[in-house]
Amino acid sequence: MEAVRPSALAGLWYTADPQELKRSIDDHLSHGLPLDRIARRPPIAIIAPHAGHRWSGDAAGQAFRLFVGEAGQAIHRVILLGPSHTRQFRGGSILRTGAYETPLGRVPLDAQVVHALLEEAPIQSVPDAHREEHCLEIELPFLQRVLDHPFEIVPILISQMDPRDWKEAAEALIPHIDDQTLIVISSDFTHYGNRFGYVPFRDDPDRNLRRLDKGALVPILARDPQAFARYKAATGISVCGYHPIGVLIELLNNPRLWERWGGGAPEGRVLDYYRSADLIGDFEGSVSYASVGFFRPGDLLEGEDYPERLRGVVPLGQPETGGLELTDAEESYLLGLARQTLEDVLAGKSEPRADEFPDGVSAEKLTQVTGVFVTLHKAERLRGCIGNIIGRKPLVEGVIDNALSAALEDPRFPAVTASEVPDLHIEISVLTPPRSVSGPGEIEIGRHGVLLTKNGRRAVFLPQVATEQGWDRDTMLSHLARKAGLATDAWKEGATFEVFEALVFSEPH
């Protein structure tokens, strides 16, 4: 075992001079709201970025500054999780060493906890992965400045995992978390540009990056691991700390920890957000930095002032729970867009473009990324219904795509012909992000759409389906199980449920 893991970053990612480093860290800590403007007590867990301090130091400082002075006195152990950038391995890795070193001194490992974790299945020791890795060390100077008393760390790199592994890793950590433990997740958010191999859009990267990052922050704040995993699968978003964040979500959802934290679910708040492009004005290659805090239930204060750069990224404190509020003009525009799409394409023309909006129609709202379904009826009978529960494109593009898919690709019906279009009645459902519920008892008929999953099979009903059919909850779930290819009573055991709400509007009859 190495006695000390020497700094791999001093002089590169931050200054090697101790006094200069102190001044630099203190400057990063000086920006932003004090703890007493945010919460009654410091957070139990934070997400902080891990670029060089000149890039992400201000965002990291927004999280670590909440432990300055008396606020950090109770912290004596820091569990530090970050992604492996240089080596691939299964699960997590802890370096067998006595301490990590920075220009500000040495930070000892909690030998007892490290020994216990190395006995756990998802944790091993991969020394090569730690030698040049930056994501854990980069946070240590901040901790050394705000915790002005002895503390120990449990630094864990995480590489290859499946979202199903997150809970196992969380279970291994739970016995070692108490009121004197802080959890720090080291992660940047979207890495955008050719040099990162991730260019999901070319137009308006400023606005689209905000949307993309916001789409990841919403399930994180909601502590919804399934929604977070689905968003990653749908968008490919390049959040390097995807797996460490997934482990954190599972930790925050564990009732054993809720009891230690006051008997309820922790509450999250975004503390800061910006992109490297905001610093240099170049979106050719941009990395997003977000800092997030999770607080004991009831600790977050209401009515705080937020930095201007957060506006339009995440609502104050909590994730969005409601769908878009659309005006009559905006609903009419979307319905007209769906009908024009069918008329043009089935007449052999190109799809319409939705890049200009009439007066009274908000481009900001209609270009938000959100889930949307398009439903077609003919003579009061279903003629097609296709959509996306998780938003993958701006709303206007989702309406165009799903109108065509409902007409041409619904496997239950033959393709719609051009002669049928005048007889179709179009309905659009704009969805809220799905969230997990514990069981059927939390499903409200008429309010909730439902996604049922069991044994690799899935099926979904929009909220209006049960009402239109006159079904009660059990009848609806029986039909949903059959739609998934399961027995009618399969929903009663072993199934998982997610619910969402919808803003539903349609053409006049």
N, C-alpha and C positions, 0 to 999 in steps of 0.2 A: 504494500500500500504506500502511495506517495504521501509524504507528510504534509505537503502543501501543493495546491494547484496554483501555479503562478499566473499572473494576469496575462491574458492573450490580447488585451485590447488597449492597454495603456500606451499612449502615444499615437494611436491609430483611431480608435473609436471615441476616445476622450483623452484629455491631456494627462501626461505622466507626472506632472508636477503636483504634489499633494496640496499645496496652498492654492494654486491656480484651480485645481479640481474642486476644492471646497468652495471657492468663490463662484465657480461655474454652476455647481449644483445649487448653491444658495440662491443664485439668480433665477434658475428654473423653478425653484420652490416659491419664489416671491410673487408669482403671477397667479391670479385667480381668486375665487371666493374662499374665505376662511371656513373652517369646519362649522362654526356656530351659525353660518348663513345657509348651511346645507343640511346638517343632521345633528341630532342630540348627542350622538356618540360616533366615533370613527367607524369605518366599514369593517366588516369581517372578512371581506375578500375584495381584491381589485384586479382589473385587467389593465396592464400598462404596456406601451409600445417599447420596442427594443432596437431602434436604429441608433446610429451615432448620436451623441447627445446634442450636437448642433442641429440635427434634424428633428428628432422626436422628444428632446429633453423637456420642452415646455409642456407637452401633453403628459409625459410621465410625471412631471412635477405637480400637475393638477391632482393626481391621485396620491402621491406620496406626501404632499403637504398636509394632508388630513391627519398625519401622525406626528406633526411637529409638537414639541413640548409635552405637556401632560397627557395629550391624547394618545401618545405612543408608549407611555410608561408601562402599560400592562403587557405589552408584546415581548415575549421572550423566545418565541420560536416562529420562524417563517418557512412555510412550505412553498417552494418556488418551482413552478412547472412551466416548461417552455418546449418548443419544437426543435428537433434535431435538424440542423441545416446541412451538416457535412457527412453524416453516416445514416444508413438505413438499418433498422433492426425491428424486431417485434416487441411491442409494448413500451415499457419505460426503462430508463437506465440511470443509476446513481454511481458517480465516481467514488471509488474507495480511496478517500483521502481524509486528512484531518481538518483541512481548512481551505478556503478560497482566499486568494490574496488580491488586493487592489492597492493603488498608491495610498489609500487611507488606512491600510492595515489589513489584518487577517480576520476572517469571519469563520469561526469554527462550525463544523457540522454537528448535528445532534446525533452522536454515535449510536445511542440506544434506538432511536427511531430508524436510522439508516439500517442498522442490523436487522431490525424487525421487518422492514420493507423488503430487504433483499431475500428474505425467506418467502415472500409472497410471489405467486406465479407470474403476475404481469410486470414484475420489477427484476432487473438484472443489472450487471455492470459491464458496460461497453466502453473501456477507457479511451479508445481512439475518438469516440463521438464527442468527448468533452474537451479535448486538448485545444482546439481552435474555435469551439462554439462560443458565440457571443451572447445568446439570448438570456442566459442566466446571469453571467457576470455583469452585464450592462446595467442591471437593476441594483447591484450591490452598493455602489457609491451613494445612491439615494437612500437606501436603508441605513447605511452607516451615518449619514448626516441627520436623519430624523429620529433614529433610535439611539439616543446618546447614553446607552447603557449596554451591558453585555447581552448578546442574543445569539442564538444558533440557527442554522439553516438546514433545510432538507431539500437540496437542489436536484430536481428530477427532469431529465430530458425524455420527451415522448416522441416516438417515430411512427411506425406503422401500427394502426389500430383500425378496428371496425367500430362503428358507433355502438354496437352491442358490447364492446369491451369497456366502454366508458364507465359503466356501472360497476364492473369488477374492479377497475382501478380505484374508483371512488370508495368502494367498500374497504379496500386495503388501507386507505388513508384515514377513514373515519375514526378508528381508535386513537389516532395521534393528534386529533384536533380538539382543543379546549379553549377556554376563554383567554388564554395567553398566546394563542396561535393566530397568525395572520396568513391568509392564502394569497399568493401573488401569481397571477397568470401573465406570462410574457408573450405578447403577440402583437404583430402589426396586422392591418386589415388589407384591403385590396392592393395588390401589386399589378399596376396597369402599364401595358406597353409591350412593344416587340421584344425588348430585352428580357422581359419576364415571361414571354410566351403566352400572354393573356391579353387579348384585344377583343372583348365581347361586343364592342361598339366602336365606331369611328367618329360619329357625330356628337358634338357637344359633350366631351368627356367631363367637363366641370359638373354639369347638372346630372349626368348619368352615373358618375362615380358616387355622388351623394346618394342617389337612389339605391345604387347597388350596396353600398355600405349600410345604409339605413335598413335595407331588407335583411341583412345579417344581424344587426343590432336588435331588431324587434324580437325575434325568438330568443335571443340571449337574455334580454331584459325580462321576457316572459318565462324564462327558465324552462323552455320547451325543447328538449333534445331532439325529438322527432322532427319538429318543424325546422330546426337548425340543420339537421342532416338532409332534409328534403331540399332546403334552399341551396345548400352546397351542391347537391346532385343536379338541381335544375339549372343553376347558373355557372357552376364551376368556379365560384368566387375564390380568389387566391388569398384566403386568410391563412397565414402560415401557422398560427396557433389553433387551427381548427380542432385538433384532438385534445390539447390541453383545455380549451374552452369547453369542449364536450364533457370532459371529466368534471370540470367545475360545475356545470349545470347539474350533473347527477349528484354532486356533493350538496349543492344548494337545495335539492329536492328531497334530501333524505330526512325523514321525520325524526331520526335519532339525533340529528344535529339541530333540528327545529327546537327540540326540548331545551337544548343548551343555549339557544339564541332567543328564548322568550316564548316558545310554544307556537310560533306561526312561521309563515313563509317569508324569507328575506325579500327585500325590495331593492330594485336596481335603479341606478341613475347614471346617465352619460355625463361625464365630468368635462371632457374636452374632445374635440374632433377637428382635424385639418389634414391636408395632404401635403406631401413634399412639393407638389406643384404650386401650392399656395405661397411657398417661400421663394420659389425661383421663377414662377410664371410660365412653366413649361410642362405640358401634359403628355409629352412624348413618352416619358417614363415616370410614373408617379406612384408613390406608396402612401397609403392612408394610415393615419395614426388616430386611435381612439383610446381614451381612458374611461374606465367604467368602475363604479363602486357598488358593492352590494351591502346593504345595511340591515340590522336587526329590525323585525317588524315594529312599525310605529315610530322609528327613529327619524325617517326623512321628514324634513320640514316642507311646508307648502308655500307657494308664492315667492320662490327664490328668483333672483335675476340670473339669466343665463348669458354667457358670452354671445355676442352677435354671430360669431362663426358657427354656433350650434343650431341656429334657427334654420328650419327646413331639413334638418337631419333626423332629429328624434324629438317627439313631443316632450314636454316638461316631465322628466322623471320616469314615467311609466310608458309601456308600449301602447301602440294604437290598438283599440279594441273594437271601434266602430268602423264601418266602411266609409267610402267617399260620400259626401253630401253633394248631390248634383242638382242643379236648377232644372226647371222644365225645359229650358232652351238646350241645356247640355244633354239631357236625356233624349230629346227629339233629334239632336245632331247625331248621337250614337246610333239610334234606331235608323235614321236615314242613311248613315254610313253602311250599316249592315245590309239594308235593302239595295243600295247602290252597288255594293260588292257583288251581291247575287245577280243583279241585273246585268252588270258589266261582264263579269266572268262567264256567265252562262250564255251571253251573246257573243263570246269569243274575243272580248276586249281584255285589256289589262286590269289588274286590281286598282281601285282608286288610291290616291295618295292622301294621307291625312297629315299634312304638314302646314296647313294654313287653317285658321279657325275664325269663324264669323264673330261679329261683335256679340257680347253677352255669353260667349263660350270660353271657359278658362283653359288655356293651353297647359297651364301648370297642373291642373287637376286631371285633364284627359291624357296627359303623358306620364302620369304616375304608373309605376309597375304594380299591377294588382291582378289577382285571380278573377276570371270572368268566364261565364258560360253564355252561349247563344242557343236559344230553343226555338224551333220552328213548329208551328201547328198548321194543319190544313183541315178545314171543316171540323174544328174542335178536337181533332185527333193529333197526337204527336207525330211529327214528320221527321224529326231529327234533333239531337241535343248533344253538343260537344263543348268542352271547355277545359280550363286549367284551374285547379284548386290553388296552386301556388303560382303567383304571377311570374311570368318569364319575360314579358315584353310590356311596353307601355300600353295603357288601356285601349287606345284607339287601334293599335296594331293587333291586340288580342281580339277585339271585336271583328276586325277584318278576317283574321285567320280562322276564328271559330265559327263565323257565319259560313265560310266556305266548307269547313270540316263538317259542320252539322248538315249541310246540304249534300255533300258528296261522299263523306267518309264514315257516317254512322253505320256500323255493320248490321244494324237491325232493319235498315230500310234500303230500298234501291235509291240510286242517286236522283236528286231533284232535277227536273228538266226545266228548260227556259219557259215553257208554256205554263208551268205550275207557279212560277214566282208571283204573279198577281194575286193568287189565291192563298198565299202564305201569310200567316200572322207571326210576327217576330217578337220575341221576348228576350231581354238581356238581364242577367244576374251578375252584379258586381260584388265580389266576396271579400269578407274580412279574412285575415290569416287564420288558419285552423289552429286549434289548441287541444291538447289532450284532456280527457276527462276520465275520472276513475271508474265509471261504469254507466249503465243505462239510466240510472236514477238521476243523473245530471243533464239528461237530454230533454229539451223542451220542444214539444211539437208546435209547429207554427213559427218558431223562432230559430231553431238550429237546423242547419244541414248537417249530415252525419257521414263520416268516412269510417267504414268498418274494415278491420284487417284481422285475418286469422289464417295461419298455415300458409303464408305467402300469397293468399288471395285477398283482393280488395274490391270494394264497391262503394259508390257514393250516391246519396240522394240530396238534391237541393232542398232548402227549407220548405218551399211551396208544395213539394210532391205529396207529403203526408196529408196536408190540408186539402189539396185538390182531390185526393182519393178518399178522404174521409176516414183515414186510418188513425187508430190510437198508437201509442209508442211501441207496444209489443208487436202489433201487426206490421207496423212500418219496419221494425228490425227483422222480422221474419222474411218480409219481401226483400230487404236489403241483403240478408244472408243468401237467399236464392239467387239474387242478381250476382253475387260473388261466386256462385257455383258451389255453395255449401248447403247443408241441410237446413231446413227452416228454423230449427231450434239451435243452430250452431252458435248463435250470438250469445247464448246464455252462459257459456263457459269458454274461457281461453281466448276470447276476442278482445281486441283493443278498439277504442273509440276516440275519434276526434270530431270536434264540432266547429262550425263556422256560421256566420250570419251573412245575409245577402240583402243588397238593395236591388229590388226587382221592379222593372218597369217594362211596359210593352206598348205596341202600337194600338191605337183605338180600334175597336171593332167596327 
